[in-house]
């Protein structure tokens, strides 16, 4: 029997967490699989306990933990630590404000891993506006269509990711504390994995959806999200890259992001779609962050929690 652990880190989102946990019960689980849930609550008030206790007759074992040290890195590393205490072969990360689109989400992740002997399998995250009034955010987060349903990748994130146990036994702890307040710890992790020639694959067949909360629907939020991504990704590449190659790469990245500012802004004018304007603000922030990442000027996006 193949043993799978699904890891969820959470902070003050009991309603979203409950929605996710209930959606996991709808997955197709054949008799050869054993599934368990690892929850790491990064809130010392242990708010997730009431959510877990409310789920009577839940079909999967839930291992609920409280990580007192604040920060996304501490929470993710705690989830990995709890996973390594088990005899599970595979760990799958999904965020507490997400849920699988289809009931074959788990099945498809596992199929790609088996067919390609992958160390990592990553799939899409589709953005769903919290209210109809902010439907324009779909444009800002449109997923670029891939030519293939399955393809090798060098970059991935932990919001919908399968990881083999052997990887976490080598790259342990997997997530770097230097990203504890900024995020991009997962990008840094993927760079380290790529440097070790580990095999990562993308599939379009196992998407999840996430709620885009109305409190985020401002141009300021998009700019600051872009800045955080740009600044922290620069540091991720600098930490693992080599001079002068990494500097040329970041220069190329900077000009690519600057070009996208103008491209998306023009699309916004032509279509009068606020989503393109928001996207241009994000690229503006990303471009500035790409440069200021050299000076370690960090922005703590996770100071504020959105959603319930």
C-alpha distance (Angstrom), angle and dihedral (degrees) to the residues before:
residue distance angle dihedral
X1 . . .
X2 3.82 . .
X3 3.80 112.8 .
X4 3.81 120.1 -145.8
X5 3.80 129.6 -173.9
X6 3.81 121.5 -160.4
X7 3.82 112.5 -156.3
X8 3.80 123.8 -153.8
X9 3.79 124.2 179.5
X10 3.77 114.1 -162.8
X11 3.80 141.7 -179.2
X12 3.83 123.4 -174.2
X13 3.81 96.0 -31.7
X14 3.82 104.7 114.1
X15 3.82 95.5 153.4
X16 3.79 94.4 49.0
X17 3.79 90.7 44.8
X18 3.80 91.7 52.6
X19 3.80 91.5 49.2
X20 3.81 90.2 52.7
X21 3.81 94.4 46.8
X22 3.81 91.8 50.2
X23 3.81 91.8 47.4
X24 3.82 90.4 54.9
X25 3.81 89.9 61.1
X26 3.82 88.4 64.5
X27 3.81 93.2 62.1
X28 3.80 119.0 113.8
X29 3.80 104.6 -110.2
X30 3.78 116.2 -178.6
X31 3.79 124.5 -154.3
X32 3.82 93.0 -98.1
X33 3.82 93.1 64.7
X34 3.78 132.0 79.1
X35 3.81 113.8 -166.5
X36 3.80 128.0 -165.9
X37 3.81 132.2 174.1
X38 3.81 126.6 -131.5
X39 3.81 114.4 -163.6
X40 3.80 121.8 -173.3
X41 3.80 112.8 -167.3
X42 3.81 110.4 -159.6
X43 3.81 90.6 -165.8
X44 3.81 115.3 93.4
X45 3.81 89.9 -150.1
X46 3.82 86.0 70.4
X47 3.80 91.9 -132.1
X48 3.80 92.1 166.7
X49 3.82 91.7 65.3
X50 3.81 93.3 76.1
X51 3.80 89.7 51.2
X52 3.79 92.6 51.1
X53 3.81 92.8 44.1
X54 3.81 90.4 53.1
X55 3.80 91.4 60.7
X56 3.77 101.3 84.6
X57 3.81 118.0 -172.9
X58 3.81 91.4 11.9
X59 3.84 107.8 177.7
X60 3.83 97.7 -138.1
X61 3.77 129.4 62.0
X62 3.83 110.7 -109.7
X63 3.79 120.9 -151.7
X64 3.82 104.6 -163.1
X65 3.81 118.4 -166.0
X66 3.80 135.1 175.5
X67 3.80 116.7 -140.8
X68 3.80 107.3 -160.8
X69 3.80 96.4 -169.1
X70 3.80 106.2 86.9
X71 3.77 119.8 -129.2
X72 3.76 140.7 78.6
X73 3.80 92.6 -104.7
X74 3.80 94.2 55.0
X75 3.80 90.8 47.8
X76 3.81 94.5 48.6
X77 3.80 93.0 45.7
X78 3.79 89.8 49.6
X79 3.81 89.4 53.7
X80 3.80 90.0 52.1
X81 3.81 91.0 46.9
X82 3.82 90.9 52.9
X83 3.81 90.4 46.4
X84 3.81 92.3 53.4
X85 3.81 89.3 55.1
X86 3.81 88.3 64.3
X87 3.80 130.0 65.3
X88 3.81 93.4 -119.7
X89 3.80 116.4 136.4
X90 3.80 98.6 -153.9
X91 3.82 135.3 39.8
X92 3.80 121.0 -160.2
X93 3.80 121.1 -167.0
X94 3.81 120.5 -153.0
X95 3.82 125.6 166.3
X96 3.80 123.9 -115.3
X97 3.82 93.1 -117.1
X98 3.81 94.0 52.6
X99 3.79 137.3 79.9
X100 3.83 133.8 -175.1
X101 3.79 115.4 -92.4
X102 3.82 94.6 -145.4
X103 3.78 135.9 26.0
X104 3.82 90.9 -117.3
X105 3.82 93.7 62.1
X106 3.80 94.2 110.4
X107 3.80 93.0 38.8
X108 3.82 92.2 54.3
X109 3.80 94.8 47.1
X110 3.79 89.9 52.1
X111 3.81 92.9 45.9
X112 3.81 92.7 55.3
X113 3.79 90.9 47.1
X114 3.79 91.3 51.9
X115 3.81 97.3 42.1
X116 3.82 94.6 48.7
X117 3.82 99.5 28.2
X118 3.78 85.9 -125.4
X119 3.79 125.7 -175.9
X120 3.83 89.8 -155.8
X121 3.80 134.1 21.2
X122 3.81 119.8 -167.5
X123 3.80 130.8 -176.1
X124 3.79 140.5 -179.1
X125 3.79 130.8 -69.9
X126 3.81 112.8 -148.8
X127 3.81 117.8 -156.2
X128 3.82 118.7 -131.7
X129 3.83 117.6 -170.3
X130 3.81 114.6 -125.0
X131 3.83 91.1 -136.0
X132 3.84 134.6 19.3
X133 3.82 89.4 -116.2
X134 3.80 90.9 71.7
X135 3.81 97.4 43.9
X136 3.82 87.4 127.2
X137 3.82 90.4 77.5
X138 3.82 88.4 77.0
X139 3.79 87.8 71.7
X140 3.79 91.6 50.9
X141 3.81 91.4 54.5
X142 3.79 100.9 36.6
X143 3.80 110.1 152.8
X144 3.78 113.6 -124.8
X145 3.79 109.3 -118.8
X146 3.81 112.7 -116.4
X147 3.81 120.6 -143.1
X148 3.79 90.6 -133.9
X149 3.79 131.2 43.3
X150 3.80 90.1 -138.6
X151 3.79 126.5 28.5
X152 3.82 140.6 150.5
X153 3.81 116.1 -96.1
X154 3.79 137.5 -171.8
X155 3.81 98.7 -157.8
X156 3.80 129.1 53.9
X157 3.79 142.4 152.5
X158 3.80 135.4 -138.8
X159 3.81 99.6 -118.0
X160 3.83 91.7 92.5
X161 3.78 108.0 6.8
X162 3.80 138.9 140.0
X163 3.82 116.3 -153.3
X164 3.78 127.8 -173.5
X165 3.80 117.4 -127.9
X166 3.82 94.1 -123.6
X167 3.82 89.3 62.6
X168 3.79 93.5 54.9
X169 3.80 91.7 47.3
X170 3.83 88.7 58.6
X171 3.83 101.5 35.2
X172 3.78 95.9 48.2
X173 2.95 121.2 -178.9
X174 3.79 87.7 25.2
X175 3.80 99.3 -169.1
X176 3.80 124.1 63.2
X177 3.82 119.5 -129.2
X178 3.82 89.9 -141.1
X179 3.83 85.8 78.5
X180 3.80 95.7 48.4
X181 3.82 95.9 116.1
X182 3.79 100.7 27.3
X183 3.77 109.8 43.2
X184 3.83 123.8 -138.0
X185 3.78 87.3 110.8
X186 3.80 85.6 125.2
X187 3.82 93.4 52.8
X188 3.80 88.7 50.6
X189 3.81 89.0 49.0
X190 3.82 90.7 52.1
X191 3.82 91.1 50.6
X192 3.81 90.2 53.0
X193 3.80 90.5 48.0
X194 3.81 91.7 49.2
X195 3.81 90.3 51.1
X196 3.82 87.1 57.9
X197 3.83 90.8 50.8
X198 3.80 92.8 -117.8
X199 3.79 114.5 165.1
X200 3.80 119.0 -110.6
X201 3.80 124.9 178.6
X202 3.79 133.8 -169.7
X203 3.80 122.3 -145.3
X204 3.79 128.1 -174.7
X205 3.81 89.9 -158.5
X206 3.81 99.1 80.0
X207 3.81 107.0 51.7
X208 3.77 126.4 162.9
X209 3.79 128.3 -160.5
X210 3.78 127.9 -133.7
X211 3.76 131.9 -162.1
X212 3.79 115.5 -117.3
X213 3.79 102.5 -149.6
X214 3.79 119.6 -136.6
X215 3.81 91.1 -126.8
X216 3.82 87.8 68.6
X217 3.81 95.9 51.9
X218 3.81 98.2 104.0
X219 3.79 131.8 104.7
X220 3.81 88.3 -124.4
X221 3.82 90.7 59.0
X222 3.81 91.3 50.4
X223 3.80 91.9 49.3
X224 3.81 92.9 48.8
X225 3.82 92.1 44.4
X226 3.81 87.8 52.9
X227 3.79 92.0 47.3
X228 3.80 91.5 50.8
X229 3.81 91.7 49.5
X230 3.80 93.2 47.4
X231 3.80 96.2 45.6
X232 3.79 96.8 45.0
X233 3.82 94.8 42.3
X234 3.81 89.9 53.6
X235 3.79 89.7 54.7
X236 3.82 91.3 46.1
X237 3.81 91.6 55.9
X238 3.82 93.3 42.0
X239 3.81 92.9 51.7
X240 3.82 92.4 54.9
X241 3.82 102.9 26.2
X242 3.78 132.8 86.5
X243 3.79 130.0 -126.3
X244 3.01 126.7 -78.0
X245 3.82 98.1 7.5
X246 3.80 95.2 59.5
X247 3.83 91.5 49.5
X248 3.81 92.0 54.0
X249 3.80 89.6 46.9
X250 3.82 92.4 52.1
X251 3.81 90.6 46.6
X252 3.81 89.0 53.6
X253 3.83 89.2 47.0
X254 3.81 91.3 50.9
X255 3.81 95.4 52.4
X256 3.81 90.9 44.9
X257 3.80 89.9 54.7
X258 3.81 92.4 46.2
X259 3.81 89.6 52.7
X260 3.80 90.2 53.3
X261 3.81 91.3 55.5
X262 3.81 91.4 64.3
X263 3.81 93.5 38.4
X264 3.81 95.1 54.3
X265 3.81 93.9 39.7
X266 3.82 90.7 55.2
X267 3.82 90.1 48.4
X268 3.80 87.5 52.4
X269 3.80 91.7 53.9
X270 3.81 92.9 46.7
X271 3.81 96.0 46.5
X272 3.81 98.2 26.0
X273 3.80 86.4 -136.9
X274 3.80 112.7 152.6
X275 3.79 89.0 -150.9
X276 3.81 91.1 70.9
X277 3.81 91.5 48.6
X278 3.80 88.9 50.8
X279 3.79 89.3 49.4
X280 3.81 91.3 51.4
X281 3.83 89.5 51.8
X282 3.80 88.8 51.2
X283 3.81 91.6 51.5
X284 3.81 89.4 47.3
X285 3.79 89.7 54.5
X286 3.80 91.7 44.2
X287 3.82 91.8 51.5
X288 3.80 92.9 50.5
X289 3.79 91.0 44.1
X290 3.81 91.1 51.2
X291 3.82 88.9 62.3
X292 3.80 98.8 38.3
X293 3.79 90.8 49.8
X294 3.80 86.2 77.4
X295 3.81 86.7 65.1
X296 3.82 95.7 44.3
X297 3.83 93.3 -119.9
X298 3.80 96.8 163.3
X299 3.79 129.9 -166.9
X300 3.82 120.1 -154.3
X301 3.80 103.2 -141.9
X302 3.81 91.6 170.3
X303 3.81 95.5 66.0
X304 3.80 87.3 94.6
X305 3.80 123.5 52.3
X306 3.81 117.3 -148.2
X307 3.79 123.2 -157.6
X308 3.78 133.8 22.3
